[in-house]
C-alpha cells in the first residue's frame, strides 16, 4: 500500500496458514523394533509416537520413499520385506526376499528398492510399482549397508566379511569398483553431492572416507567402539557416527578429520539419520528402545522418544515429507 503497512491480521493469517502446513507436513520417523516385530511411527514435530504396526519377524532395515507414501522394512528372520502405506499406516504387501534381507535403500525416483541379502552375496531389486522382485545383482560376502548416489546411477554396498565396499553401476547392473576399507564395514552413507562415501567399520572402530570419482580411500578417521552407521550434515560437513559399545555418537569434522565431541546417547545406538530440516540428527538406541534427536549445530541431545523393544532403524527411516 501507499504507506507500506501490512495489517497485523493479514500477517497472523498467513503465519497460521504456514504453521498449519508445516504441521501437516511434519516428517515421520519409521522405527523398526526387532524384539517386538513392529514399526513405530514417530511424529518428529511433536516428538511423540503415534502408531505401532506389526511387520515381519525381527525387522531391522527400513527406508521411506522420498514422497513418504511407502515405507519398506526388511525382516531377516521371516526372509521378507513389509511394504507399508505411509498415509494409511498399514502393511499393504509382504514380499519374500532371499535368505536374510537386511540393508535397504531406494532410488531417488522411488521406483526401485535395493535390499542386501546377508546370506546369498547379492542385492535384490524390488520394482516399487509392481511390488515384484525385478533383479538380482551379485555383491560380496555378507552385504550389509546400502546407499544410492543422489543421481541414482550408482549403488554403494558394504560387504562386511570382505572388508570392502562395492560400487555398482545401476544401469549396467554390475560392479565398477571394489575398495578395501576397515574391518567389518556395516553402515554406509553418501554425501549430498554424490562425491564421497562414508563407511562405518565396526571392528576397526573407524570410518573410511571414499572418493567416488577416484575410488580411493582418502581418509580413515577414528570413531568410538563398534561404529555402526553414519549421518552426514552437509551444512557443517560433519559426520555423526553411532558407536554401539560406547553408547555414544562421535561428531567428526571432515575438514580437519578430528572428533569435535562425543555425545552420550542411549544404550547401544545403531540407526542414525539427518532429519529433512538439515539440522537435526536422529539416533535410534537398540537397548533403550528410544530415539534421540541431536541438534547438529549446538550438539545438544534432546530427550529420548520411546519407540519399542530392540529398536534398530537401520536405514533412511525418516520420510522427507
N, C-alpha and C positions, 0 to 999 in steps of 0.2 A: 504493500500500500504506500500512500504518499509519505507517511511518517516512518515507514519501515517497521511498523509494530505488528506483531502477531498476537492474536488473542490467546490468553493462557488456556482457555477452554479447548481451543483447537490443538494446542500443543499436548495437553493432557490426553485428548482423544487419540492422537497419533501415538503417543507413548503407550497408552493402554492397548492399542491395536498391536504395536510391535511386541509388547510384553506377552500378549496372548499368543502371537505367532511363535515367539521364542519357546514358550511353554509347550505348545503343541508339537514343536519340532525337537523337543529335548531328546538328545540321543539316548538310546537304551543300551545297557550292557547285558550281554547274554553269557552267564557264567555256568560252565559245566561243573557239576558236583559228582565226583567219581564214586563216592561211597553211597550216595543216595539214588544213583541212576536218574538224576534230574538236571534241569537247567533252570537257573533263577534269573528272572528279568528284573534289572535294576534301572530305575529312572535316575539318570545321572544329575538331573537338575534338582530333584528333591532329596537325592541320596537315600532313597528307600526302595526296598524290594517290593515289586508289585505283583508278581506271579511266579509260580513254580510249575514246570512242566515235566512230565515223565518222558524219558527218552530211552535209548537202548541200554546195554549193560556196560557199566564202568566208563561213562563218557569222559573224554579227555580234550580232544581238539575241537575248536569252534571257529567259524568265520561267518561274519554277517555280510550280506551283499551291500554294495555301495548305496543302493536305493532303500535299504532297510526292509525290503519286502520278504526276503528269505534268509534264514539262518541255517547253516549246515553244521551238524555235530558229528564227530567221529566217535564210535563206540567200539573200542578194540576187542572187548570180550564177547560181544554179540556179533562182531565182524560185520558191522553195517554202519550206515550213515542215516541219521534222522534229519529230515528236511522240515523246518518249522516255518509256518506262515507268520511273518513278523507283525502283521496287523491283527489277525485273528488269534495269535498266540496259541497255536495248536500245531501238533505234528501232522503234516499232511501226507508224508510219504516216508517209507523206510526202504533203503536200497542196500542190498548185500554188497560188500566191498572187500575182496581179498581175504587175508588171514588175520590181519591185525592193523586196521586203519588207524592212523594216529595224527600226523600233521595234516593241516588242511589250509588251503589258500584259494583265492578266487581271482579271475581275470578282471581287469579294470572295467570291461563292459558287462560284467556279471553273467556272461554266457557259459563260462567253463569253470568248473570246480576241480581243484587238484588235491589228491589225497595220497599221502605216503603210506605204503603198506610195509610195516615193520618187518614182516617175515618173508616177503617174496621179492625183495630187492627191486621194487618198482613203484612208479607213481601212477595211480589210476585217475583217469579223466572222466568226470561226470558232465554230461550236457545238461545245463540247468533248465533248458526249455523243455526237453523231453523227459528229464528226470532219469535218463538211462546212462549206463556206462558207455562212453564212446571210444575210449582208447586206453592203452597201457604203454607207459614209457619206462624203459629199463633205467634203474638207478643203481646205487652202490649198496653196501652192506648196511642193514638196519637204517633205512632213511627215516629221518625224524622231522625237523622243522622245514617249512617251505616258505618261499617268498617270491611273488611275481614282481618283475620290474614295472614301474608306472606306465611304460609304453605298451605293456602286455606282450612284449616279444620274447622275454626270457624268464625262465623259472630257476630259482636257486634252491638246491636241495642239500640239506646237511646229512651226510652219511656217517652215522655215529661210529660204527665199528671200523670204518676205513680211515678215520681221522681226516676226512676231506669234505669239501663241498663240490657239487657238480653244477655247472651252468648248462641249462638245456635250452636249445633253440626251439621255441614252441611251434613255429611254422613247420619246421622240418621234423620236429619230434625227436631230436637227437642231441646228445651232449656235445657242446663245443669246447668245454674245458673241465678238467678235474684239478682242483687245487688243494694241496695239503695244508691243513690248518693245525689247531692244537689237538689235544686228546679228548675224544668223545664229544664232538660238536653236536649241539642239540637245537637251540633256538637260532633262527636266522632272520635278519631284518635288512631291507634295502632302503637307502635314503630316498628322499622325495625326488631327487634329480635322476635317480637310477644309475648313479656313478659308482656307489660303494655298497658293499655288503658287509654287515656286522654279524659275527658268528660267536655264540657263547660256547666255550669249550669247557664242558662240565668237569672233566678230570684233571685238566691242567690249570684250572682256576684262572683263565684269562679270556680275552676277547681278541679275535682276529679281525683286522680291517682289510678287506679285499677290494682292490681296484677292479671294477667290472669292465674296464676298457683293456687293461694290460693283463688281467687275470693273475696279478701278483699280490701277495700279502704285503701291505705297505706298513703295517704296524701290528705289534702284539702287545696288548695293554692288560696289565694285571687287574683282576677283579677280586671278589671275595671268594669264599669257599663254595665250590659247586655252582658256578653261574649257569643259569638255565635259559633265560630269554632276555630280549633286549628291546627297549623302545628308543627311538631316535627323535630328538626335538630339533627340527631344522633351524628355528629362530636363534637358538644359542649354540647350535652344533654340539650338543651334549648327548651322551648315551646314559640311559638309566638301565641298570642290569640287575636282575633278581639273583641273589645268592642263596640257594636253598639251605645250606648248612649254617650260614651265619645269621639267618633271619633278617637279612638286610638288603638294601638296594645301593649299589655303587653308582655315584654320579661322576661320569668321566668327561672331561673337557677334551674334545678331539684335537683342537689346535695345539695344545701342549702335551696331550697324552696323559695328563695327570688326573688322579682321582681327587675331585674337589671336596667330596664329602661322602660319608657312608651313613645312610639313613636307616634307622631301625623301623622295621615293619613287622607284620605278624609272623607266626611260626611257619617256616618252610615256604617262602614265597616262590611262585612259579610264573604264571601268566602275567604279562605286562603289556600295556598299550598306551599310546598317546591318544588322548581324547580329541575329537574333531575340533575343539576350541583351540588346539595348537599349544595350549599352556599346561593343562593338567595331564598327569600320567597316572593310570590306574593299575594297581598291583593286586594280584589275586593270591591269597595265602591258603595253602593246602591244609595245614594242620588246624588253623583257626576257623576256616570256613568263612573268611571275611575278605572284603575288597577295600583297599585303602587308596584314596585319592591323594596324589602328591602335587603340590604347586611347583612346577619346574623352574619358576623364577625365584621364589622365596625359599624353596626346598622345605616347606612345611608339610608334614604328613597329617592329613585330615583324619577324623575318627573313622574306625572300621565300619563297613556296611555289611550286615550279616547276609551271607548267601546260602550256603548249605554245608553238608559234610563232605570233606575231601575236595574242596574247590580247586580246579586246575586252571581253567581259562587259557589253554594253550592255543594261541592264535589271535586274530584280529576280532576280538569279542564285542567291540562297540560298533553298533550300526551308525554310520555317518549321519543318518537322519531318520 
